[in-house]
Amino acid sequence: MKLTLQTDIALRILITLAQEPERIRSVDDIAAHFKLSKNHLMKTAQQLAKHGYIKAIRGRSGGIKLAQDSASIIIGNVVRDIEPDMKLAECFQSGPKGRQCALLPNCKLKGLLGHALVQFLDVLDNKTLADIA
């Protein structure tokens, strides 16, 4: 399983904010620290704010900070909320983009990959932001 850059950035933002939870950090500072595009970081910060992980403070001394205690932020939930596509193979697709697998109905790969995904998320569900910061 490979996480997108946006999920990676989201986790880095959260870890950075958790290390100094009362400090308001500017997007510019975080982007410079990680040598990331400010636009990518801003887009990801907006997603984190939408899901209630961080809050944006407007104004001259504004920026972002955690919206909740780091011990209450479950890493698995962050990954689920930010990762746009948790489908590990084409057989997980449905609708017009998903094609019918030639191996169905006898293929057991989809079940195996589905089980692996559940196990992957289960490990992340057992860790909070406080655990990794």
C-alpha positions in Angstrom: 0.0 0.0 0.0 1.3 3.4 -0.9 -0.1 6.5 0.6 -0.5 9.7 -1.4 1.7 12.7 -0.9 -1.3 14.5 0.5 -1.7 11.9 3.3 2.1 12.1 4.0 1.9 15.9 4.2 -1.2 15.6 6.5 0.7 13.4 8.9 3.7 15.6 8.9 1.5 18.7 9.6 -0.2 16.9 12.5 3.1 15.7 14.0 4.6 19.2 13.8 1.6 20.8 15.4 1.5 18.1 18.1 5.0 18.8 19.1 4.0 22.3 20.3 0.2 22.1 20.6 -0.3 25.6 21.9 1.8 27.3 19.2 0.1 28.7 16.1 2.3 27.7 13.1 2.2 29.5 9.8 1.7 27.5 6.6 4.8 29.3 5.2 7.0 28.1 8.1 5.8 24.5 7.9 6.2 24.4 4.1 9.7 25.8 4.4 10.6 23.4 7.1 9.6 20.4 5.0 10.7 22.0 1.7 7.2 21.5 0.3 5.0 23.6 -1.9 2.9 26.1 0.0 0.0 25.3 -2.2 0.2 21.6 -1.5 0.5 22.2 2.2 -2.4 24.7 2.2 -4.7 22.2 0.3 -3.8 19.5 2.8 -4.4 21.9 5.8 -7.8 22.7 4.4 -8.7 19.0 4.4 -7.4 18.6 8.0 -9.5 21.6 9.1 -12.6 20.2 7.2 -12.3 17.0 9.2 -11.7 18.8 12.5 -8.1 17.9 13.2 -6.8 21.4 13.0 -8.2 24.9 13.1 -7.1 27.9 11.1 -6.6 31.2 12.8 -7.0 34.2 10.5 -5.2 37.5 10.8 -1.7 38.9 11.0 -0.5 36.4 13.6 -2.7 33.6 12.2 -1.8 30.1 11.2 -2.9 26.6 12.1 -2.9 24.6 15.3 -4.5 21.4 16.5 -8.2 21.5 17.1 -8.2 18.6 19.6 -5.8 16.9 21.9 -3.2 14.8 20.1 -4.2 11.7 22.2 -7.7 11.8 20.7 -6.5 11.8 17.0 -6.4 8.2 15.7 -3.9 7.8 12.9 -6.2 5.3 11.0 -9.0 7.9 10.9 -6.6 10.5 9.5 -5.5 8.2 6.8 -9.1 7.2 5.9 -10.2 10.9 5.9 -7.3 12.2 3.7 -6.5 9.2 1.5 -8.7 9.6 -1.6 -8.6 6.0 -2.8 -8.1 2.9 -0.6 -8.6 0.5 -3.4 -5.6 -1.7 -3.7 -6.3 -3.2 -7.1 -8.5 -2.7 -10.1 -10.9 -5.4 -8.8 -11.9 -3.1 -5.9 -13.2 -0.5 -8.4 -16.9 -0.3 -9.2 -18.9 1.6 -11.7 -17.8 2.6 -15.2 -14.1 2.7 -14.4 -14.0 -0.7 -12.9 -13.6 -3.6 -15.3 -14.8 -7.1 -14.7 -11.9 -9.3 -13.8 -11.4 -12.3 -16.1 -10.5 -14.4 -13.0 -13.9 -13.9 -11.3 -15.7 -15.7 -9.6 -12.8 -18.0 -8.7 -10.2 -15.4 -7.8 -9.3 -15.1 -4.1 -6.9 -12.2 -4.5 -9.5 -9.5 -3.8 -10.4 -11.1 -0.5 -6.7 -11.4 0.4 -6.0 -7.8 -0.4 -9.1 -6.7 1.4 -8.0 -8.6 4.5 -4.5 -7.0 4.2 -6.1 -3.5 4.0 -8.1 -4.2 7.1 -5.0 -5.3 9.0 -3.1 -2.2 7.8 -5.8 0.1 9.0 -6.1 -1.9 12.3 -2.5 -1.2 13.1 -3.0 2.6 12.4 -6.2 2.5 14.5 -4.2 1.5 17.5 -1.9 4.6 17.4 -2.8 8.2 18.1 -1.0 11.3 17.1 0.4 11.6 20.6 2.0 8.1 20.1 3.9 9.2 17.0 4.7 12.8 17.9 
